[in-house]
Amino acid sequence: MESTRERWHILFSGKVQHVGFRYTAYYIARDLGLTGWVDNLPDGRVEMEVQGQPSDLRRLLLRLKGQRHIRITQTQIRRIPRRTLERRFAVRGGGD
């Protein structure tokens, strides 16, 4: 199944900082067995690289959008090359 895994670079806009977005993403990604990272950007967006089965990547997005305290107004997604040695999902940066 490794060959069907994808890696997505995602930019989230909206009410996505100071609402626990990164840690919510971390727990959902961990639950789904995804790898990658999430970080706040200085312009108020959140950046993520996430890797896994496409169906699980879509589940991650749906679960994030379903959170009461998070309001995603725009999601920009592009496929990028996979990282074969990555084994976990990490939260980058400081305070949320």
N, CA, C and O atoms as a printed pandas DataFrame, in Angstrom:
     atom_number atom_name residue_name chain_id  residue_number  x_coord  y_coord  z_coord
0              1         N          MET        A               1    0.808   -1.213    0.000
1              2        CA          MET        A               1    0.000    0.000    0.000
2              3         C          MET        A               1    0.845    1.268    0.000
3              4         O          MET        A               1    0.321    2.349   -0.267
4              5         N          GLU        A               2    2.126    1.163    0.290
5              6        CA          GLU        A               2    2.994    2.337    0.343
6              7         C          GLU        A               2    2.916    3.163   -0.938
7              8         O          GLU        A               2    2.988    4.391   -0.883
8              9         N          SER        A               3    2.769    2.508   -2.088
9             10        CA          SER        A               3    2.765    3.232   -3.355
10            11         C          SER        A               3    1.534    4.118   -3.520
11            12         O          SER        A               3    1.548    5.031   -4.345
12            13         N          THR        A               4    0.469    3.873   -2.754
13            14        CA          THR        A               4   -0.725    4.709   -2.885
14            15         C          THR        A               4   -0.708    5.891   -1.924
15            16         O          THR        A               4   -1.616    6.723   -1.944
16            17         N          ARG        A               5    0.308    5.968   -1.094
17            18        CA          ARG        A               5    0.406    7.097   -0.161
18            19         C          ARG        A               5    0.740    8.374   -0.927
19            20         O          ARG        A               5    1.435    8.349   -1.943
20            21         N          GLU        A               6    0.228    9.487   -0.415
21            22        CA          GLU        A               6    0.487   10.785   -1.010
22            23         C          GLU        A               6    0.970   11.733    0.080
23            24         O          GLU        A               6    0.753   11.495    1.268
24            25         N          ARG        A               7    1.625   12.807   -0.341
25            26        CA          ARG        A               7    2.022   13.880    0.579
26            27         C          ARG        A               7    1.426   15.171    0.049
27            28         O          ARG        A               7    1.580   15.518   -1.122
28            29         N          TRP        A               8    0.746   15.871    0.939
29            30        CA          TRP        A               8    0.108   17.125    0.569
30            31         C          TRP        A               8    0.730   18.278    1.353
31            32         O          TRP        A               8    1.020   18.159    2.544
32            33         N          HIS        A               9    0.926   19.391    0.657
33            34        CA          HIS        A               9    1.277   20.659    1.297
34            35         C          HIS        A               9   -0.028   21.451    1.361
35            36         O          HIS        A               9   -0.683   21.661    0.340
36            37         N          ILE        A              10   -0.401   21.889    2.565
37            38        CA          ILE        A              10   -1.699   22.549    2.757
38            39         C          ILE        A              10   -1.488   23.876    3.477
39            40         O          ILE        A              10   -0.731   23.961    4.444
40            41         N          LEU        A              11   -2.166   24.901    2.992
41            42        CA          LEU        A              11   -2.222   26.195    3.672
42            43         C          LEU        A              11   -3.672   26.434    4.089
43            44         O          LEU        A              11   -4.582   26.388    3.262
44            45         N          PHE        A              12   -3.873   26.687    5.370
45            46        CA          PHE        A              12   -5.206   26.951    5.916
46            47         C          PHE        A              12   -5.318   28.423    6.266
47            48         O          PHE        A              12   -4.419   28.989    6.888
48            49         N          SER        A              13   -6.425   29.047    5.867
49            50        CA          SER        A              13   -6.726   30.430    6.229
50            51         C          SER        A              13   -8.016   30.451    7.025
51            52         O          SER        A              13   -8.821   29.523    6.952
52            53         N          GLY        A              14   -8.205   31.525    7.790
53            54        CA          GLY        A              14   -9.412   31.688    8.599
54            55         C          GLY        A              14   -9.044   31.869   10.058
55            56         O          GLY        A              14   -7.986   32.410   10.378
56            57         N          LYS        A              15   -9.918   31.416   10.937
57            58        CA          LYS        A              15   -9.637   31.446   12.371
58            59         C          LYS        A              15   -8.901   30.156   12.696
59            60         O          LYS        A              15   -9.489   29.181   13.164
60            61         N          VAL        A              16   -7.583   30.176   12.431
61            62        CA          VAL        A              16   -6.787   28.954   12.534
62            63         C          VAL        A              16   -5.584   29.107   13.472
63            64         O          VAL        A              16   -4.854   28.140   13.695
64            65         N          GLN        A              17   -5.370   30.291   14.018
65            66        CA          GLN        A              17   -4.314   30.459   15.016
66            67         C          GLN        A              17   -4.949   30.875   16.335
67            68         O          GLN        A              17   -5.991   31.530   16.356
68            69         N          HIS        A              18   -4.307   30.485   17.439
69            70        CA          HIS        A              18   -4.781   30.783   18.799
70            71         C          HIS        A              18   -6.085   30.067   19.125
71            72         O          HIS        A              18   -6.860   30.525   19.964
72            73         N          VAL        A              19   -6.323   28.942   18.458
73            74        CA          VAL        A              19   -7.525   28.146   18.711
74            75         C          VAL        A              19   -7.177   26.665   18.903
75            76         O          VAL        A              19   -8.066   25.814   18.918
76            77         N          GLY        A              20   -5.888   26.361   19.048
77            78        CA          GLY        A              20   -5.468   24.980   19.230
78            79         C          GLY        A              20   -5.422   24.165   17.952
79            80         O          GLY        A              20   -5.449   22.935   17.995
80            81         N          PHE        A              21   -5.354   24.842   16.817
81            82        CA          PHE        A              21   -5.386   24.154   15.520
82            83         C          PHE        A              21   -4.271   23.118   15.395
83            84         O          PHE        A              21   -4.520   21.972   15.020
84            85         N          ARG        A              22   -3.037   23.527   15.713
85            86        CA          ARG        A              22   -1.903   22.626   15.493
86            87         C          ARG        A              22   -2.003   21.364   16.331
87            88         O          ARG        A              22   -1.697   20.273   15.849
88            89         N          TYR        A              23   -2.430   21.500   17.582
89            90        CA          TYR        A              23   -2.524   20.309   18.431
90            91         C          TYR        A              23   -3.740   19.457   18.069
91            92         O          TYR        A              23   -3.701   18.233   18.192
92            93         N          THR        A              24   -4.802   20.094   17.629
93            94        CA          THR        A              24   -5.950   19.333   17.128
94            95         C          THR        A              24   -5.519   18.530   15.900
95            96         O          THR        A              24   -5.839   17.347   15.786
96            97         N          ALA        A              25   -4.793   19.174   14.981
97            98        CA          ALA        A              25   -4.295   18.486   13.789
98            99         C          ALA        A              25   -3.376   17.339   14.181
99           100         O          ALA        A              25   -3.437   16.260   13.590
100          101         N          TYR        A              26   -2.533   17.566   15.167
101          102        CA          TYR        A              26   -1.605   16.534   15.638
102          103         C          TYR        A              26   -2.365   15.292   16.101
103          104         O          TYR        A              26   -2.049   14.178   15.683
104          105         N          TYR        A              27   -3.359   15.478   16.957
105          106        CA          TYR        A              27   -4.093   14.336   17.500
106          107         C          TYR        A              27   -4.892   13.610   16.423
107          108         O          TYR        A              27   -4.968   12.381   16.427
108          109         N          ILE        A              28   -5.485   14.360   15.505
109          110        CA          ILE        A              28   -6.237   13.722   14.416
110          111         C          ILE        A              28   -5.278   12.958   13.506
111          112         O          ILE        A              28   -5.547   11.811   13.149
112          113         N          ALA        A              29   -4.168   13.581   13.130
113          114        CA          ALA        A              29   -3.191   12.919   12.256
114          115         C          ALA        A              29   -2.648   11.655   12.911
115          116         O          ALA        A              29   -2.519   10.619   12.260
116          117         N          ARG        A              30   -2.334   11.743   14.186
117          118        CA          ARG        A              30   -1.827   10.572   14.910
118          119         C          ARG        A              30   -2.873    9.456   14.920
119          120         O          ARG        A              30   -2.542    8.287   14.720
120          121         N          ASP        A              31   -4.128    9.821   15.153
121          122        CA          ASP        A              31   -5.220    8.851   15.172
122          123         C          ASP        A              31   -5.379    8.155   13.818
123          124         O          ASP        A              31   -5.723    6.975   13.756
124          125         N          LEU        A              32   -5.127    8.892   12.741
125          126        CA          LEU        A              32   -5.281    8.349   11.385
126          127         C          LEU        A              32   -4.005    7.689   10.859
127          128         O          LEU        A              32   -4.007    7.142    9.757
128          129         N          GLY        A              33   -2.919    7.733   11.630
129          130        CA          GLY        A              33   -1.662    7.122   11.196
130          131         C          GLY        A              33   -0.920    7.919   10.137
131          132         O          GLY        A              33   -0.183    7.351    9.332
132          133         N          LEU        A              34   -1.113    9.238   10.136
133          134        CA          LEU        A              34   -0.472   10.108    9.151
134          135         C          LEU        A              34    0.863   10.618    9.683
135          136         O          LEU        A              34    1.085   10.650   10.894
136          137         N          THR        A              35    1.738   11.012    8.785
137          138        CA          THR        A              35    3.013   11.617    9.165
138          139         C          THR        A              35    3.095   13.015    8.567
139          140         O          THR        A              35    2.334   13.367    7.666
140          141         N          GLY        A              36    4.034   13.806    9.085
141          142        CA          GLY        A              36    4.229   15.155    8.561
142          143         C          GLY        A              36    4.430   16.149    9.675
143          144         O          GLY        A              36    4.988   15.822   10.722
144          145         N          TRP        A              37    3.969   17.375    9.445
145          146        CA          TRP        A              37    4.124   18.439   10.431
146          147         C          TRP        A              37    3.110   19.552   10.173
147          148         O          TRP        A              37    2.512   19.637    9.100
148          149         N          VAL        A              38    2.932   20.405   11.192
149          150        CA          VAL        A              38    2.039   21.557   11.105
150          151         C          VAL        A              38    2.708   22.719   11.821
151          152         O          VAL        A              38    3.385   22.523   12.831
152          153         N          ASP        A              39    2.521   23.937   11.298
153          154        CA          ASP        A              39    3.176   25.111   11.874
154          155         C          ASP        A              39    2.349   26.362   11.583
155          156         O          ASP        A              39    1.650   26.440   10.572
156          157         N          ASN        A              40    2.442   27.336   12.488
157          158        CA          ASN        A              40    1.818   28.644   12.261
158          159         C          ASN        A              40    2.714   29.484   11.360
159          160         O          ASN        A              40    3.939   29.404   11.450
160          161         N          LEU        A              41    2.113   30.277   10.504
161          162        CA          LEU        A              41    2.840   31.232    9.675
162          163         C          LEU        A              41    2.655   32.639   10.245
163          164         O          LEU        A              41    1.637   32.915   10.879
164          165         N          PRO        A              42    3.615   33.523   10.031
165          166        CA          PRO        A              42    3.513   34.887   10.567
166          167         C          PRO        A              42    2.298   35.665   10.049
167          168         O          PRO        A              42    1.846   36.607   10.699
168          169         N          ASP        A              43    1.766   35.277    8.883
169          170        CA          ASP        A              43    0.641   36.019    8.300
170          171         C          ASP        A              43   -0.730   35.553    8.801
171          172         O          ASP        A              43   -1.755   36.009    8.294
172          173         N          GLY        A              44   -0.764   34.649    9.788
173          174        CA          GLY        A              44   -2.033   34.207   10.356
174          175         C          GLY        A              44   -2.546   32.894    9.800
175          176         O          GLY        A              44   -3.526   32.349   10.307
176          177         N          ARG        A              45   -1.900   32.378    8.764
177          178        CA          ARG        A              45   -2.301   31.080    8.215
178          179         C          ARG        A              45   -1.575   29.961    8.954
179          180         O          ARG        A              45   -0.655   30.203    9.735
180          181         N          VAL        A              46   -2.009   28.742    8.690
181          182        CA          VAL        A              46   -1.330   27.560    9.206
182          183         C          VAL        A              46   -0.866   26.737    8.011
183          184         O          VAL        A              46   -1.608   26.538    7.050
184          185         N          GLU        A              47    0.375   26.265    8.090
185          186        CA          GLU        A              47    0.969   25.456    7.025
186          187         C          GLU        A              47    1.110   24.025    7.518
187          188         O          GLU        A              47    1.445   23.783    8.678
188          189         N          MET        A              48    0.848   23.076    6.617
189          190        CA          MET        A              48    0.952   21.672    6.968
190          191         C          MET        A              48    1.516   20.884    5.800
191          192         O          MET        A              48    1.185   21.147    4.643
192          193         N          GLU        A              49    2.373   19.911    6.109
193          194        CA          GLU        A              49    2.723   18.867    5.169
194          195         C          GLU        A              49    2.278   17.580    5.830
195          196         O          GLU        A              49    2.632   17.306    6.977
196          197         N          VAL        A              50    1.503   16.793    5.107
197          198        CA          VAL        A              50    0.940   15.580    5.699
198          199         C          VAL        A              50    0.980   14.465    4.667
199          200         O          VAL        A              50    0.785   14.694    3.473
200          201         N          GLN        A              51    1.237   13.262    5.146
201          202        CA          GLN        A              51    1.437   12.121    4.258
202          203         C          GLN        A              51    0.641   10.920    4.752
203          204         O          GLN        A              51    0.595   10.637    5.949
204          205         N          GLY        A              52    0.016   10.219    3.810
205          206        CA          GLY        A              52   -0.733    9.018    4.135
206          207         C          GLY        A              52   -1.605    8.603    2.971
207          208         O          GLY        A              52   -1.451    9.091    1.852
208          209         N          GLN        A              53   -2.529    7.688    3.253
209          210        CA          GLN        A              53   -3.482    7.266    2.238
210          211         C          GLN        A              53   -4.398    8.448    1.902
211          212         O          GLN        A              53   -4.812    9.171    2.809
212          213         N          PRO        A              54   -4.723    8.660    0.624
213          214        CA          PRO        A              54   -5.578    9.797    0.257
214          215         C          PRO        A              54   -6.890    9.844    1.044
215          216         O          PRO        A              54   -7.347   10.929    1.405
216          217         N          SER        A              55   -7.495    8.701    1.314
217          218        CA          SER        A              55   -8.758    8.690    2.067
218          219         C          SER        A              55   -8.546    9.208    3.491
219          220         O          SER        A              55   -9.419    9.880    4.041
220          221         N          ASP        A              56   -7.399    8.902    4.087
221          222        CA          ASP        A              56   -7.109    9.402    5.431
222          223         C          ASP        A              56   -6.760   10.885    5.413
223          224         O          ASP        A              56   -7.077   11.600    6.363
224          225         N          LEU        A              57   -6.122   11.351    4.366
225          226        CA          LEU        A              57   -5.846   12.784    4.235
226          227         C          LEU        A              57   -7.161   13.556    4.146
227          228         O          LEU        A              57   -7.302   14.615    4.758
228          229         N          ARG        A              58   -8.119   13.032    3.389
229          230        CA          ARG        A              58   -9.431   13.682    3.292
230          231         C          ARG        A              58  -10.157   13.653    4.640
231          232         O          ARG        A              58  -10.819   14.622    5.013
232          233         N          ARG        A              59  -10.033   12.545    5.365
233          234        CA          ARG        A              59  -10.642   12.462    6.701
234          235         C          ARG        A              59  -10.062   13.526    7.636
235          236         O          ARG        A              59  -10.792   14.152    8.405
236          237         N          LEU        A              60   -8.753   13.722    7.563
237          238        CA          LEU        A              60   -8.119   14.762    8.374
238          239         C          LEU        A              60   -8.756   16.115    8.091
239          240         O          LEU        A              60   -9.106   16.843    9.020
240          241         N          LEU        A              61   -8.906   16.455    6.823
241          242        CA          LEU        A              61   -9.500   17.751    6.458
242          243         C          LEU        A              61  -10.928   17.875    6.971
243          244         O          LEU        A              61  -11.307   18.913    7.515
244          245         N          LEU        A              62  -11.715   16.831    6.802
245          246        CA          LEU        A              62  -13.109   16.862    7.264
246          247         C          LEU        A              62  -13.197   17.027    8.778
247          248         O          LEU        A              62  -14.028   17.785    9.276
248          249         N          ARG        A              63  -12.349   16.326    9.497
249          250        CA          ARG        A              63  -12.373   16.424   10.953
250          251         C          ARG        A              63  -11.914   17.803   11.424
251          252         O          ARG        A              63  -12.464   18.342   12.384
252          253         N          LEU        A              64  -10.916   18.376   10.762
253          254        CA          LEU        A              64  -10.488   19.733   11.119
254          255         C          LEU        A              64  -11.614   20.729   10.855
255          256         O          LEU        A              64  -11.882   21.601   11.682
256          257         N          LYS        A              65  -12.265   20.602    9.717
257          258        CA          LYS        A              65  -13.349   21.532    9.372
258          259         C          LYS        A              65  -14.547   21.378   10.294
259          260         O          LYS        A              65  -15.349   22.303   10.420
260          261         N          GLY        A              66  -14.684   20.231   10.936
261          262        CA          GLY        A              66  -15.800   19.979   11.842
262          263         C          GLY        A              66  -15.577   20.459   13.265
263          264         O          GLY        A              66  -16.466   20.311   14.103
264          265         N          GLN        A              67  -14.431   21.024   13.559
265          266        CA          GLN        A              67  -14.133   21.502   14.910
266          267         C          GLN        A              67  -14.850   22.826   15.175
267          268         O          GLN        A              67  -14.809   23.737   14.349
268          269         N          ARG        A              68  -15.504   22.923   16.332
269          270        CA          ARG        A              68  -16.264   24.136   16.686
270          271         C          ARG        A              68  -15.379   25.377   16.809
271          272         O          ARG        A              68  -15.780   26.465   16.397
272          273         N          HIS        A              69  -14.198   25.223   17.363
273          274        CA          HIS        A              69  -13.342   26.372   17.680
274          275         C          HIS        A              69  -12.468   26.812   16.501
275          276         O          HIS        A              69  -11.782   27.830   16.584
276          277         N          ILE        A              70  -12.492   26.055   15.417
277          278        CA          ILE        A              70  -11.682   26.370   14.236
278          279         C          ILE        A              70  -12.626   26.776   13.109
279          280         O          ILE        A              70  -13.660   26.142   12.896
280          281         N          ARG        A              71  -12.262   27.839   12.387
281          282        CA          ARG        A              71  -13.073   28.244   11.232
282          283         C          ARG        A              71  -12.147   28.408   10.036
283          284         O          ARG        A              71  -11.458   29.418    9.895
284          285         N          ILE        A              72  -12.144   27.394    9.180
285          286        CA          ILE        A              72  -11.306   27.408    7.986
286          287         C          ILE        A              72  -12.100   28.067    6.862
287          288         O          ILE        A              72  -13.184   27.608    6.500
288          289         N          THR        A              73  -11.545   29.153    6.314
289          290        CA          THR        A              73  -12.233   29.849    5.220
290          291         C          THR        A              73  -11.643   29.499    3.861
291          292         O          THR        A              73  -12.312   29.622    2.835
292          293         N          GLN        A              74  -10.379   29.059    3.858
293          294        CA          GLN        A              74   -9.737   28.687    2.595
294          295         C          GLN        A              74   -8.702   27.609    2.865
295          296         O          GLN        A              74   -7.983   27.654    3.864
296          297         N          THR        A              75   -8.635   26.638    1.959
297          298        CA          THR        A              75   -7.652   25.563    2.032
298          299         C          THR        A              75   -6.991   25.438    0.674
299          300         O          THR        A              75   -7.662   25.184   -0.326
300          301         N          GLN        A              76   -5.670   25.617    0.631
301          302        CA          GLN        A              76   -4.911   25.448   -0.607
302          303         C          GLN        A              76   -4.098   24.164   -0.475
303          304         O          GLN        A              76   -3.284   24.028    0.439
304          305         N          ILE        A              77   -4.320   23.228   -1.388
305          306        CA          ILE        A              77   -3.667   21.922   -1.315
306          307         C          ILE        A              77   -2.904   21.662   -2.609
307          308         O          ILE        A              77   -3.406   21.912   -3.706
308          309         N          ARG        A              78   -1.682   21.155   -2.459
309          310        CA          ARG        A              78   -0.952   20.680   -3.633
310          311         C          ARG        A              78   -0.181   19.419   -3.243
311          312         O          ARG        A              78    0.325   19.298   -2.127
312          313         N          ARG        A              79   -0.106   18.496   -4.181
313          314        CA          ARG        A              79    0.661   17.273   -3.958
314          315         C          ARG        A              79    2.141   17.573   -4.103
315          316         O          ARG        A              79    2.553   18.309   -4.999
316          317         N          ILE        A              80    2.933   16.998   -3.213
317          318        CA          ILE        A              80    4.379   17.158   -3.244
318          319         C          ILE        A              80    5.019   15.781   -3.101
319          320         O          ILE        A              80    4.330   14.821   -2.756
320          321         N          PRO        A              81    6.322   15.662   -3.358
321          322        CA          PRO        A              81    6.981   14.353   -3.252
322          323         C          PRO        A              81    6.901   13.776   -1.833
323          324         O          PRO        A              81    7.006   14.500   -0.843
324          325         N          ARG        A              82    6.716   12.476   -1.764
325          326        CA          ARG        A              82    6.651   11.777   -0.479
326          327         C          ARG        A              82    8.019   11.727    0.182
327          328         O          ARG        A              82    9.051   11.824   -0.482
328          329         N          ARG        A              83    8.009   11.575    1.491
329          330        CA          ARG        A              83    9.235   11.372    2.278
330          331         C          ARG        A              83    9.184    9.961    2.834
331          332         O          ARG        A              83    8.324    9.639    3.654
332          333         N          THR        A              84   10.096    9.129    2.392
333          334        CA          THR        A              84   10.027    7.712    2.750
334          335         C          THR        A              84   10.479    7.416    4.175
335          336         O          THR        A              84   10.067    6.401    4.735
336          337         N          LEU        A              85   11.298    8.249    4.775
337          338        CA          LEU        A              85   11.821    7.963    6.110
338          339         C          LEU        A              85   11.031    8.606    7.246
339          340         O          LEU        A              85   11.343    8.383    8.416
340          341         N          GLU        A              86   10.046    9.373    6.930
341          342        CA          GLU        A              86    9.276   10.063    7.961
342          343         C          GLU        A              86    8.383    9.065    8.695
343          344         O          GLU        A              86    7.725    8.236    8.066
344          345         N          ARG        A              87    8.360    9.146   10.029
345          346        CA          ARG        A              87    7.625    8.163   10.823
346          347         C          ARG        A              87    6.595    8.749   11.776
347          348         O          ARG        A              87    5.867    7.999   12.426
348          349         N          ARG        A              88    6.515   10.091   11.877
349          350        CA          ARG        A              88    5.578   10.665   12.832
350          351         C          ARG        A              88    5.035   12.002   12.346
351          352         O          ARG        A              88    5.482   12.535   11.330
352          353         N          PHE        A              89    4.086   12.526   13.068
353          354        CA          PHE        A              89    3.530   13.842   12.788
354          355         C          PHE        A              89    3.961   14.760   13.919
355          356         O          PHE        A              89    3.873   14.384   15.088
356          357         N          ALA        A              90    4.425   15.958   13.588
357          358        CA          ALA        A              90    4.981   16.878   14.597
358          359         C          ALA        A              90    4.324   18.235   14.536
359          360         O          ALA        A              90    3.871   18.685   13.483
360          361         N          VAL        A              91    4.281   18.882   15.695
361          362        CA          VAL        A              91    3.862   20.276   15.808
362          363         C          VAL        A              91    5.130   21.103   15.829
363          364         O          VAL        A              91    6.022   20.865   16.644
364          365         N          ARG        A              92    5.212   22.073   14.934
365          366        CA          ARG        A              92    6.377   22.959   14.875
366          367         C          ARG        A              92    6.020   24.323   15.450
367          368         O          ARG        A              92    4.846   24.675   15.565
368          369         N          GLY        A              93    7.037   25.077   15.804
369          370        CA          GLY        A              93    6.844   26.452   16.231
370          371         C          GLY        A              93    6.418   26.586   17.689
371          372         O          GLY        A              93    6.283   25.602   18.417
372          373         N          GLY        A              94    6.213   27.824   18.081
373          374        CA          GLY        A              94    5.844   28.111   19.451
374          375         C          GLY        A              94    4.364   28.385   19.613
375          376         O          GLY        A              94    3.605   28.283   18.650
376          377         N          GLY        A              95    3.955   28.722   20.790
377          378        CA          GLY        A              95    2.580   28.969   21.226
378          379         C          GLY        A              95    1.483   28.945   20.188
379          380         O          GLY        A              95    1.693   29.301   19.029
380          381         N          ASP        A              96    0.323   28.524   20.614
381          382        CA          ASP        A              96   -0.849   28.451   19.739
382          383         C          ASP        A              96   -1.820   29.462   20.231
383          384         O          ASP        A              96   -2.903   29.606   19.662
